[in-house]
Amino acid sequence: MAKKIIVVVDMQKDFVDGSLGTKEAVGILDNVKNKNAEYKNNGDEIIFTRDTHQENYMSTNEGKHLPVIHCIEGTPGWEVYEGLYVDGSEIINKPSFG
């Protein structure tokens, strides 16, 4: 059977229950955990992405259009949500969405 890859996109504290969190994001946590466990148990690859901003976020183009501080590198809100990360998985830090 061919190896599969799942990409877990921006499941970070700030997007789940932090500054830009939603009840919908909280509501899918168990499904994401279960899917991650399934992929790990099958020996498949899991890749996480992290929206990554710097302290100057509010002065960036995105910050001027979405003036909510979020996912500042090194802060708790930037981290993959607790309990979702699977040891040995790759994390890709991306400077923006879109």
Backbone atoms as SQL, in Angstrom:
CREATE TABLE atoms (id INTEGER PRIMARY KEY, chain TEXT, resi INTEGER, resn TEXT, atom TEXT, x REAL, y REAL, z REAL);
INSERT INTO atoms VALUES
  (1, 'A', 1, 'MET', 'N', 0.846, -1.178, 0.000),
  (2, 'A', 1, 'MET', 'CA', 0.000, 0.000, 0.000),
  (3, 'A', 1, 'MET', 'C', 0.895, 1.246, 0.000),
  (4, 'A', 2, 'ALA', 'N', 0.523, 2.224, -0.786),
  (5, 'A', 2, 'ALA', 'CA', 1.306, 3.456, -0.894),
  (6, 'A', 2, 'ALA', 'C', 1.187, 4.276, 0.384),
  (7, 'A', 3, 'LYS', 'N', 2.287, 4.932, 0.710),
  (8, 'A', 3, 'LYS', 'CA', 2.300, 5.820, 1.865),
  (9, 'A', 3, 'LYS', 'C', 1.462, 7.059, 1.568),
  (10, 'A', 4, 'LYS', 'N', 0.714, 7.509, 2.563),
  (11, 'A', 4, 'LYS', 'CA', -0.113, 8.699, 2.412),
  (12, 'A', 4, 'LYS', 'C', 0.483, 9.845, 3.225),
  (13, 'A', 5, 'ILE', 'N', 0.082, 11.043, 2.884),
  (14, 'A', 5, 'ILE', 'CA', 0.496, 12.245, 3.603),
  (15, 'A', 5, 'ILE', 'C', -0.754, 13.031, 3.973),
  (16, 'A', 6, 'ILE', 'N', -0.807, 13.500, 5.203),
  (17, 'A', 6, 'ILE', 'CA', -1.867, 14.407, 5.615),
  (18, 'A', 6, 'ILE', 'C', -1.203, 15.718, 6.026),
  (19, 'A', 7, 'VAL', 'N', -1.794, 16.826, 5.613),
  (20, 'A', 7, 'VAL', 'CA', -1.289, 18.144, 5.978),
  (21, 'A', 7, 'VAL', 'C', -2.311, 18.774, 6.926),
  (22, 'A', 8, 'VAL', 'N', -1.853, 19.073, 8.132),
  (23, 'A', 8, 'VAL', 'CA', -2.694, 19.702, 9.152),
  (24, 'A', 8, 'VAL', 'C', -2.376, 21.195, 9.093),
  (25, 'A', 9, 'VAL', 'N', -3.326, 21.968, 8.600),
  (26, 'A', 9, 'VAL', 'CA', -3.071, 23.374, 8.287),
  (27, 'A', 9, 'VAL', 'C', -3.467, 24.285, 9.445),
  (28, 'A', 10, 'ASP', 'N', -2.460, 24.955, 9.990),
  (29, 'A', 10, 'ASP', 'CA', -2.645, 26.058, 10.949),
  (30, 'A', 10, 'ASP', 'C', -3.525, 25.716, 12.150),
  (31, 'A', 11, 'MET', 'N', -3.419, 24.511, 12.650),
  (32, 'A', 11, 'MET', 'CA', -4.150, 24.142, 13.865),
  (33, 'A', 11, 'MET', 'C', -3.324, 24.618, 15.068),
  (34, 'A', 12, 'GLN', 'N', -3.313, 25.920, 15.233),
  (35, 'A', 12, 'GLN', 'CA', -2.533, 26.594, 16.260),
  (36, 'A', 12, 'GLN', 'C', -3.454, 27.166, 17.320),
  (37, 'A', 13, 'LYS', 'N', -2.898, 27.372, 18.503),
  (38, 'A', 13, 'LYS', 'CA', -3.680, 27.874, 19.628),
  (39, 'A', 13, 'LYS', 'C', -4.481, 29.125, 19.265),
  (40, 'A', 14, 'ASP', 'N', -3.853, 30.089, 18.605),
  (41, 'A', 14, 'ASP', 'CA', -4.567, 31.326, 18.269),
  (42, 'A', 14, 'ASP', 'C', -5.748, 31.089, 17.330),
  (43, 'A', 15, 'PHE', 'N', -5.703, 30.044, 16.516),
  (44, 'A', 15, 'PHE', 'CA', -6.797, 29.759, 15.593),
  (45, 'A', 15, 'PHE', 'C', -7.834, 28.794, 16.177),
  (46, 'A', 16, 'VAL', 'N', -7.500, 28.149, 17.289),
  (47, 'A', 16, 'VAL', 'CA', -8.447, 27.212, 17.899),
  (48, 'A', 16, 'VAL', 'C', -9.237, 27.912, 19.000),
  (49, 'A', 17, 'ASP', 'N', -8.540, 28.339, 20.063),
  (50, 'A', 17, 'ASP', 'CA', -9.243, 29.009, 21.160),
  (51, 'A', 17, 'ASP', 'C', -8.529, 30.263, 21.636),
  (52, 'A', 18, 'GLY', 'N', -7.678, 30.800, 20.767),
  (53, 'A', 18, 'GLY', 'CA', -6.944, 32.020, 21.085),
  (54, 'A', 18, 'GLY', 'C', -7.579, 33.232, 20.429),
  (55, 'A', 19, 'SER', 'N', -6.743, 34.168, 20.015),
  (56, 'A', 19, 'SER', 'CA', -7.228, 35.469, 19.537),
  (57, 'A', 19, 'SER', 'C', -8.131, 35.388, 18.307),
  (58, 'A', 20, 'LEU', 'N', -7.994, 34.375, 17.480),
  (59, 'A', 20, 'LEU', 'CA', -8.860, 34.191, 16.313),
  (60, 'A', 20, 'LEU', 'C', -9.577, 32.837, 16.366),
  (61, 'A', 21, 'GLY', 'N', -9.710, 32.299, 17.554),
  (62, 'A', 21, 'GLY', 'CA', -10.350, 31.002, 17.723),
  (63, 'A', 21, 'GLY', 'C', -11.843, 31.033, 17.490),
  (64, 'A', 22, 'THR', 'N', -12.388, 29.853, 17.226),
  (65, 'A', 22, 'THR', 'CA', -13.832, 29.710, 17.008),
  (66, 'A', 22, 'THR', 'C', -14.320, 28.422, 17.663),
  (67, 'A', 23, 'LYS', 'N', -15.599, 28.360, 17.945),
  (68, 'A', 23, 'LYS', 'CA', -16.177, 27.138, 18.503),
  (69, 'A', 23, 'LYS', 'C', -16.090, 26.007, 17.482),
  (70, 'A', 24, 'GLU', 'N', -16.115, 26.351, 16.203),
  (71, 'A', 24, 'GLU', 'CA', -15.990, 25.331, 15.162),
  (72, 'A', 24, 'GLU', 'C', -14.603, 24.681, 15.184),
  (73, 'A', 25, 'ALA', 'N', -13.573, 25.498, 15.391),
  (74, 'A', 25, 'ALA', 'CA', -12.215, 24.952, 15.472),
  (75, 'A', 25, 'ALA', 'C', -12.077, 24.049, 16.688),
  (76, 'A', 26, 'VAL', 'N', -12.613, 24.481, 17.814),
  (77, 'A', 26, 'VAL', 'CA', -12.594, 23.639, 19.018),
  (78, 'A', 26, 'VAL', 'C', -13.352, 22.345, 18.739),
  (79, 'A', 27, 'GLY', 'N', -14.452, 22.452, 18.008),
  (80, 'A', 27, 'GLY', 'CA', -15.301, 21.311, 17.738),
  (81, 'A', 27, 'GLY', 'C', -14.678, 20.225, 16.882),
  (82, 'A', 28, 'ILE', 'N', -13.638, 20.539, 16.114),
  (83, 'A', 28, 'ILE', 'CA', -13.018, 19.514, 15.266),
  (84, 'A', 28, 'ILE', 'C', -11.766, 18.899, 15.876),
  (85, 'A', 29, 'LEU', 'N', -11.375, 19.333, 17.080),
  (86, 'A', 29, 'LEU', 'CA', -10.135, 18.837, 17.685),
  (87, 'A', 29, 'LEU', 'C', -10.079, 17.319, 17.765),
  (88, 'A', 30, 'ASP', 'N', -11.141, 16.692, 18.251),
  (89, 'A', 30, 'ASP', 'CA', -11.119, 15.229, 18.382),
  (90, 'A', 30, 'ASP', 'C', -10.979, 14.551, 17.027),
  (91, 'A', 31, 'ASN', 'N', -11.642, 15.084, 16.005),
  (92, 'A', 31, 'ASN', 'CA', -11.522, 14.498, 14.667),
  (93, 'A', 31, 'ASN', 'C', -10.092, 14.605, 14.135),
  (94, 'A', 32, 'VAL', 'N', -9.458, 15.755, 14.378),
  (95, 'A', 32, 'VAL', 'CA', -8.075, 15.940, 13.924),
  (96, 'A', 32, 'VAL', 'C', -7.151, 14.988, 14.680),
  (97, 'A', 33, 'LYS', 'N', -7.323, 14.873, 15.992),
  (98, 'A', 33, 'LYS', 'CA', -6.503, 13.938, 16.781),
  (99, 'A', 33, 'LYS', 'C', -6.663, 12.512, 16.279),
  (100, 'A', 34, 'ASN', 'N', -7.906, 12.115, 16.021),
  (101, 'A', 34, 'ASN', 'CA', -8.162, 10.753, 15.547),
  (102, 'A', 34, 'ASN', 'C', -7.537, 10.507, 14.181),
  (103, 'A', 35, 'LYS', 'N', -7.643, 11.478, 13.283),
  (104, 'A', 35, 'LYS', 'CA', -7.053, 11.325, 11.949),
  (105, 'A', 35, 'LYS', 'C', -5.533, 11.264, 12.041),
  (106, 'A', 36, 'ASN', 'N', -4.945, 12.095, 12.896),
  (107, 'A', 36, 'ASN', 'CA', -3.490, 12.050, 13.089),
  (108, 'A', 36, 'ASN', 'C', -3.060, 10.684, 13.609),
  (109, 'A', 37, 'ALA', 'N', -3.801, 10.138, 14.570),
  (110, 'A', 37, 'ALA', 'CA', -3.478, 8.820, 15.134),
  (111, 'A', 37, 'ALA', 'C', -3.584, 7.743, 14.058),
  (112, 'A', 38, 'GLU', 'N', -4.603, 7.835, 13.228),
  (113, 'A', 38, 'GLU', 'CA', -4.779, 6.867, 12.135),
  (114, 'A', 38, 'GLU', 'C', -3.571, 6.894, 11.196),
  (115, 'A', 39, 'TYR', 'N', -3.158, 8.098, 10.804),
  (116, 'A', 39, 'TYR', 'CA', -2.010, 8.211, 9.898),
  (117, 'A', 39, 'TYR', 'C', -0.731, 7.714, 10.567),
  (118, 'A', 40, 'LYS', 'N', -0.530, 8.043, 11.817),
  (119, 'A', 40, 'LYS', 'CA', 0.665, 7.585, 12.533),
  (120, 'A', 40, 'LYS', 'C', 0.669, 6.064, 12.608),
  (121, 'A', 41, 'ASN', 'N', -0.456, 5.476, 12.985),
  (122, 'A', 41, 'ASN', 'CA', -0.538, 4.021, 13.118),
  (123, 'A', 41, 'ASN', 'C', -0.317, 3.301, 11.798),
  (124, 'A', 42, 'ASN', 'N', -0.649, 3.943, 10.685),
  (125, 'A', 42, 'ASN', 'CA', -0.435, 3.353, 9.361),
  (126, 'A', 42, 'ASN', 'C', 0.975, 3.610, 8.823),
  (127, 'A', 43, 'GLY', 'N', 1.788, 4.356, 9.580),
  (128, 'A', 43, 'GLY', 'CA', 3.134, 4.676, 9.120),
  (129, 'A', 43, 'GLY', 'C', 3.156, 5.751, 8.050),
  (130, 'A', 44, 'ASP', 'N', 2.066, 6.496, 7.945),
  (131, 'A', 44, 'ASP', 'CA', 1.988, 7.567, 6.954),
  (132, 'A', 44, 'ASP', 'C', 2.656, 8.839, 7.497),
  (133, 'A', 45, 'GLU', 'N', 2.775, 9.825, 6.642),
  (134, 'A', 45, 'GLU', 'CA', 3.452, 11.071, 7.010),
  (135, 'A', 45, 'GLU', 'C', 2.441, 12.138, 7.404),
  (136, 'A', 46, 'ILE', 'N', 2.777, 12.898, 8.442),
  (137, 'A', 46, 'ILE', 'CA', 1.944, 14.009, 8.896),
  (138, 'A', 46, 'ILE', 'C', 2.793, 15.273, 8.829),
  (139, 'A', 47, 'ILE', 'N', 2.267, 16.283, 8.168),
  (140, 'A', 47, 'ILE', 'CA', 2.954, 17.570, 8.061),
  (141, 'A', 47, 'ILE', 'C', 2.034, 18.628, 8.661),
  (142, 'A', 48, 'PHE', 'N', 2.589, 19.455, 9.512),
  (143, 'A', 48, 'PHE', 'CA', 1.846, 20.561, 10.116),
  (144, 'A', 48, 'PHE', 'C', 2.338, 21.865, 9.508),
  (145, 'A', 49, 'THR', 'N', 1.415, 22.797, 9.294),
  (146, 'A', 49, 'THR', 'CA', 1.829, 24.148, 8.922),
  (147, 'A', 49, 'THR', 'C', 1.511, 25.068, 10.086),
  (148, 'A', 50, 'ARG', 'N', 2.305, 26.119, 10.199),
  (149, 'A', 50, 'ARG', 'CA', 2.062, 27.161, 11.206),
  (150, 'A', 50, 'ARG', 'C', 2.084, 28.515, 10.528),
  (151, 'A', 51, 'ASP', 'N', 0.992, 29.256, 10.683),
  (152, 'A', 51, 'ASP', 'CA', 0.968, 30.658, 10.298),
  (153, 'A', 51, 'ASP', 'C', 1.992, 31.334, 11.199),
  (154, 'A', 52, 'THR', 'N', 2.908, 32.084, 10.624),
  (155, 'A', 52, 'THR', 'CA', 4.025, 32.617, 11.409),
  (156, 'A', 52, 'THR', 'C', 4.207, 34.102, 11.137),
  (157, 'A', 53, 'HIS', 'N', 4.021, 34.886, 12.192),
  (158, 'A', 53, 'HIS', 'CA', 4.204, 36.334, 12.099),
  (159, 'A', 53, 'HIS', 'C', 5.266, 36.781, 13.097),
  (160, 'A', 54, 'GLN', 'N', 5.706, 38.005, 12.930),
  (161, 'A', 54, 'GLN', 'CA', 6.725, 38.582, 13.802),
  (162, 'A', 54, 'GLN', 'C', 6.088, 39.699, 14.635),
  (163, 'A', 55, 'GLU', 'N', 6.869, 40.241, 15.538),
  (164, 'A', 55, 'GLU', 'CA', 6.387, 41.289, 16.443),
  (165, 'A', 55, 'GLU', 'C', 5.828, 42.504, 15.697),
  (166, 'A', 56, 'ASN', 'N', 6.286, 42.738, 14.479),
  (167, 'A', 56, 'ASN', 'CA', 5.840, 43.903, 13.700),
  (168, 'A', 56, 'ASN', 'C', 4.552, 43.616, 12.916),
  (169, 'A', 57, 'TYR', 'N', 3.843, 42.566, 13.260),
  (170, 'A', 57, 'TYR', 'CA', 2.667, 42.138, 12.500),
  (171, 'A', 57, 'TYR', 'C', 1.708, 43.283, 12.183),
  (172, 'A', 58, 'MET', 'N', 1.388, 44.114, 13.163),
  (173, 'A', 58, 'MET', 'CA', 0.390, 45.162, 12.955),
  (174, 'A', 58, 'MET', 'C', 0.806, 46.186, 11.893),
  (175, 'A', 59, 'SER', 'N', 2.101, 46.287, 11.591),
  (176, 'A', 59, 'SER', 'CA', 2.547, 47.229, 10.572),
  (177, 'A', 59, 'SER', 'C', 2.687, 46.566, 9.195),
  (178, 'A', 60, 'THR', 'N', 2.373, 45.276, 9.100),
  (179, 'A', 60, 'THR', 'CA', 2.447, 44.587, 7.813),
  (180, 'A', 60, 'THR', 'C', 1.147, 44.804, 7.038),
  (181, 'A', 61, 'ASN', 'N', 1.165, 44.460, 5.758),
  (182, 'A', 61, 'ASN', 'CA', -0.034, 44.575, 4.930),
  (183, 'A', 61, 'ASN', 'C', -1.168, 43.741, 5.520),
  (184, 'A', 62, 'GLU', 'N', -0.876, 42.511, 5.906),
  (185, 'A', 62, 'GLU', 'CA', -1.914, 41.668, 6.506),
  (186, 'A', 62, 'GLU', 'C', -2.435, 42.274, 7.799),
  (187, 'A', 63, 'GLY', 'N', -1.537, 42.763, 8.640),
  (188, 'A', 63, 'GLY', 'CA', -1.931, 43.356, 9.910),
  (189, 'A', 63, 'GLY', 'C', -2.820, 44.579, 9.748),
  (190, 'A', 64, 'LYS', 'N', -2.622, 45.307, 8.669),
  (191, 'A', 64, 'LYS', 'CA', -3.460, 46.475, 8.404),
  (192, 'A', 64, 'LYS', 'C', -4.862, 46.074, 7.970),
  (193, 'A', 65, 'HIS', 'N', -5.005, 44.862, 7.403),
  (194, 'A', 65, 'HIS', 'CA', -6.309, 44.381, 6.940),
  (195, 'A', 65, 'HIS', 'C', -6.972, 43.423, 7.923),
  (196, 'A', 66, 'LEU', 'N', -6.183, 42.793, 8.754),
  (197, 'A', 66, 'LEU', 'CA', -6.689, 41.899, 9.799),
  (198, 'A', 66, 'LEU', 'C', -5.990, 42.310, 11.093),
  (199, 'A', 67, 'PRO', 'N', -6.472, 43.378, 11.712),
  (200, 'A', 67, 'PRO', 'CA', -5.764, 43.956, 12.864),
  (201, 'A', 67, 'PRO', 'C', -6.003, 43.208, 14.179),
  (202, 'A', 68, 'VAL', 'N', -5.692, 41.930, 14.155),
  (203, 'A', 68, 'VAL', 'CA', -5.769, 41.099, 15.358),
  (204, 'A', 68, 'VAL', 'C', -4.425, 40.399, 15.482),
  (205, 'A', 69, 'ILE', 'N', -3.706, 40.688, 16.550),
  (206, 'A', 69, 'ILE', 'CA', -2.399, 40.060, 16.744),
  (207, 'A', 69, 'ILE', 'C', -2.607, 38.565, 16.946),
  (208, 'A', 70, 'HIS', 'N', -1.885, 37.764, 16.154),
  (209, 'A', 70, 'HIS', 'CA', -2.006, 36.317, 16.244),
  (210, 'A', 70, 'HIS', 'C', -0.754, 35.641, 15.695),
  (211, 'A', 71, 'CYS', 'N', -0.508, 34.449, 16.174),
  (212, 'A', 71, 'CYS', 'CA', 0.545, 33.564, 15.671),
  (213, 'A', 71, 'CYS', 'C', 1.911, 34.254, 15.585),
  (214, 'A', 72, 'ILE', 'N', 2.251, 35.002, 16.632),
  (215, 'A', 72, 'ILE', 'CA', 3.572, 35.640, 16.688),
  (216, 'A', 72, 'ILE', 'C', 4.585, 34.566, 17.070),
  (217, 'A', 73, 'GLU', 'N', 5.586, 34.385, 16.238),
  (218, 'A', 73, 'GLU', 'CA', 6.576, 33.336, 16.436),
  (219, 'A', 73, 'GLU', 'C', 7.116, 33.341, 17.864),
  (220, 'A', 74, 'GLY', 'N', 7.123, 32.153, 18.457),
  (221, 'A', 74, 'GLY', 'CA', 7.655, 31.992, 19.804),
  (222, 'A', 74, 'GLY', 'C', 6.632, 32.157, 20.911),
  (223, 'A', 75, 'THR', 'N', 5.420, 32.604, 20.587),
  (224, 'A', 75, 'THR', 'CA', 4.389, 32.768, 21.608),
  (225, 'A', 75, 'THR', 'C', 3.548, 31.490, 21.707),
  (226, 'A', 76, 'PRO', 'N', 2.833, 31.308, 22.829),
  (227, 'A', 76, 'PRO', 'CA', 1.970, 30.128, 22.954),
  (228, 'A', 76, 'PRO', 'C', 0.922, 30.039, 21.842),
  (229, 'A', 77, 'GLY', 'N', 0.399, 31.167, 21.366),
  (230, 'A', 77, 'GLY', 'CA', -0.612, 31.154, 20.320),
  (231, 'A', 77, 'GLY', 'C', -0.104, 30.668, 18.975),
  (232, 'A', 78, 'TRP', 'N', 1.203, 30.690, 18.777),
  (233, 'A', 78, 'TRP', 'CA', 1.844, 30.255, 17.526),
  (234, 'A', 78, 'TRP', 'C', 2.008, 28.745, 17.468),
  (235, 'A', 79, 'GLU', 'N', 2.015, 28.096, 18.615),
  (236, 'A', 79, 'GLU', 'CA', 2.302, 26.664, 18.685),
  (237, 'A', 79, 'GLU', 'C', 1.149, 25.826, 18.127),
  (238, 'A', 80, 'VAL', 'N', 1.490, 24.642, 17.608),
  (239, 'A', 80, 'VAL', 'CA', 0.473, 23.671, 17.223),
  (240, 'A', 80, 'VAL', 'C', -0.342, 23.366, 18.475),
  (241, 'A', 81, 'TYR', 'N', -1.655, 23.291, 18.332),
  (242, 'A', 81, 'TYR', 'CA', -2.538, 23.110, 19.482),
  (243, 'A', 81, 'TYR', 'C', -2.143, 21.874, 20.274),
  (244, 'A', 82, 'GLU', 'N', -2.166, 22.022, 21.578),
  (245, 'A', 82, 'GLU', 'CA', -1.751, 20.949, 22.486),
  (246, 'A', 82, 'GLU', 'C', -2.484, 19.645, 22.179),
  (247, 'A', 83, 'GLY', 'N', -1.710, 18.577, 22.083),
  (248, 'A', 83, 'GLY', 'CA', -2.275, 17.258, 21.853),
  (249, 'A', 83, 'GLY', 'C', -2.407, 16.864, 20.397),
  (250, 'A', 84, 'LEU', 'N', -2.153, 17.796, 19.470),
  (251, 'A', 84, 'LEU', 'CA', -2.284, 17.466, 18.051),
  (252, 'A', 84, 'LEU', 'C', -0.975, 17.026, 17.412),
  (253, 'A', 85, 'TYR', 'N', 0.142, 17.595, 17.864),
  (254, 'A', 85, 'TYR', 'CA', 1.422, 17.288, 17.225),
  (255, 'A', 85, 'TYR', 'C', 1.773, 15.817, 17.434),
  (256, 'A', 86, 'VAL', 'N', 2.289, 15.189, 16.386),
  (257, 'A', 86, 'VAL', 'CA', 2.723, 13.801, 16.432),
  (258, 'A', 86, 'VAL', 'C', 4.243, 13.797, 16.317),
  (259, 'A', 87, 'ASP', 'N', 4.905, 13.182, 17.303),
  (260, 'A', 87, 'ASP', 'CA', 6.374, 13.137, 17.300),
  (261, 'A', 87, 'ASP', 'C', 6.910, 12.670, 15.954),
  (262, 'A', 88, 'GLY', 'N', 7.940, 13.368, 15.499),
  (263, 'A', 88, 'GLY', 'CA', 8.585, 13.039, 14.236),
  (264, 'A', 88, 'GLY', 'C', 7.960, 13.694, 13.022),
  (265, 'A', 89, 'SER', 'N', 6.876, 14.406, 13.208),
  (266, 'A', 89, 'SER', 'CA', 6.216, 15.077, 12.088),
  (267, 'A', 89, 'SER', 'C', 6.971, 16.347, 11.713),
  (268, 'A', 90, 'GLU', 'N', 6.846, 16.707, 10.465),
  (269, 'A', 90, 'GLU', 'CA', 7.454, 17.941, 9.973),
  (270, 'A', 90, 'GLU', 'C', 6.537, 19.120, 10.267),
  (271, 'A', 91, 'ILE', 'N', 7.142, 20.269, 10.576),
  (272, 'A', 91, 'ILE', 'CA', 6.392, 21.513, 10.734),
  (273, 'A', 91, 'ILE', 'C', 6.941, 22.518, 9.732),
  (274, 'A', 92, 'ILE', 'N', 6.042, 23.111, 8.976),
  (275, 'A', 92, 'ILE', 'CA', 6.429, 24.135, 8.010),
  (276, 'A', 92, 'ILE', 'C', 5.879, 25.469, 8.496),
  (277, 'A', 93, 'ASN', 'N', 6.767, 26.405, 8.770),
  (278, 'A', 93, 'ASN', 'CA', 6.353, 27.762, 9.173),
  (279, 'A', 93, 'ASN', 'C', 6.172, 28.588, 7.907),
  (280, 'A', 94, 'LYS', 'N', 4.985, 29.179, 7.777),
  (281, 'A', 94, 'LYS', 'CA', 4.710, 29.987, 6.592),
  (282, 'A', 94, 'LYS', 'C', 4.395, 31.415, 7.024),
  (283, 'A', 95, 'PRO', 'N', 4.890, 32.390, 6.285),
  (284, 'A', 95, 'PRO', 'CA', 4.748, 33.795, 6.693),
  (285, 'A', 95, 'PRO', 'C', 3.382, 34.404, 6.409),
  (286, 'A', 96, 'SER', 'N', 2.518, 33.699, 5.690),
  (287, 'A', 96, 'SER', 'CA', 1.194, 34.270, 5.386),
  (288, 'A', 96, 'SER', 'C', 0.287, 33.160, 4.905),
  (289, 'A', 97, 'PHE', 'N', -0.962, 33.523, 4.672),
  (290, 'A', 97, 'PHE', 'CA', -1.890, 32.590, 4.041),
  (291, 'A', 97, 'PHE', 'C', -2.133, 33.062, 2.623),
  (292, 'A', 98, 'GLY', 'N', -2.713, 32.185, 1.822),
  (293, 'A', 98, 'GLY', 'CA', -3.047, 32.586, 0.457),
  (294, 'A', 98, 'GLY', 'C', -1.933, 32.420, -0.531);
